[in-house]
Amino acid sequence: MECAANKVIDKVFGIVALVNLFLVLCYAPFAEYSWKRSADLPNIVLLPGAAILLALLYYLIYRFQNLLANVFGRGYAISGVLFWAEIYWTCNAYFKTGWDAGNCLLPSAIELSYGLPVSDAGYFSMCPNNITLLWIQSKVLKFAWRFSILDGKTGMMSLVALNCLISVISALLIYKIVNKLTSQHTALFAWVLYAIYMGLSPWLLISYSDSIALLFPILVMWLYMQDGWKAWVRWFLIGLFGFGTYYIKPQCCIILIAIVLVELLERFYLKEKRWKELLAGGAVLLLAIATAYGLQQLIIRDTGLKPEKGGGFGVAHFLMMGLNENTNGSYSEEDAIFSYDFSDPAKRRTAELKMAGERVKNYGFVGMLEHLSKKQLVNFGDGTFAWGAGDSFFWEYYERKNSYISGMIRSLYYGDEKNVHYMETYMQFFWVWILCFMGTIILKKGKTKAENICMLSVLGLILFQLLFESGARYIYCYVPLMLVLAVMGLDDLMVKIWNGAIKKK
């Protein structure tokens, strides 16, 4: 991509990253907003500590890179170790949650896994995007009833194990992407950073769209970078997973949009437009999208569900909810009831748009800026991604696996909250570092298309979350891409510092 397009992306991303960091560091301590979480140390203290300690970790990995590379190898064996470590960790802590994940989705998946009709069909008419997740869970549970040795009674651990597998595959893909973009020691640093941050994420314990969708943006990014593959295979898989993930988590499609934009911008600046190549790639993408749609229809048929047409909440509903002042744009039961009371989709949409318009008018310019600032803090202010948010989050605890480790791990995530604040501070430590250093990527010269796609994806995600319903867990699936940007930003900064020190000598 030519310099003009690079500069636009750099400036916009740099401004947004700087504003985001300012809100998290300086505005958050004084603002009151939904699901606000306070760590043991303020963000402005955590950041310099994280910068120093992680720079030291980066240097140690660089210093002993040959030894670590021999141990790490191609990453498969050590990732397998990480997988079993996560299995042991989560096996000592898993529980049954409430809200949609535990009270609606899980009972339906259990019914479906036994071949029974889904009794709560109305829920899936209202939330059709959860049908694919229902189907995935039912297949995993069906396997668990027959073969699982981890938890044969509830089947919950089989769903948690799937989260662990997805998490470890994401770590491996991050390693491969960063290794291709820069160097092996930086890729090792990225893998280690992911393992000690996301590998301990409490969301591994919850089987829902956020944990399942974690894989897809980073997978699509990895597929895009496979230049040695046949073009039609690569673009078909990009389209299949890039669009197919819409049926699990709509936000995940943003990376596909970013890829298309970057490719179109490149063609715009090239002297030879290569329109035939562009049209061929577009045709393959459309075929992949049609395939994803067809697979979704097969999944719906396999579940036996017949979602009511127009029964689901549409864009207008989430736009209206995103403008709710009382919840700072996060989930509002009042808004859900308001929309549910309209049986006619057209009337519902009209009423929702009218309500949204009234809310915009009531805010005014200054009020809207304040609302968007608080929404951004709801989305990006919490390194645990709104863990435990809601009255029915912790619904049912299972018997401890042992007398010590289970109690210790559980105390970090729930229970009497004796040690929960340690977990919250630990997660926030890494999160403020990622928010800071992903912005330093703009200082890097000669960025690749992959890096531009990552930046555009994050920008698209921020815009999406500002427009519609806010929620920290909604950005969870894009953390791997943000981590890649942060690591690449640190790597470029360290190289500049190192070269500057050599020049002075």
Disulfide bonds with the S-S distance in Angstrom:
none
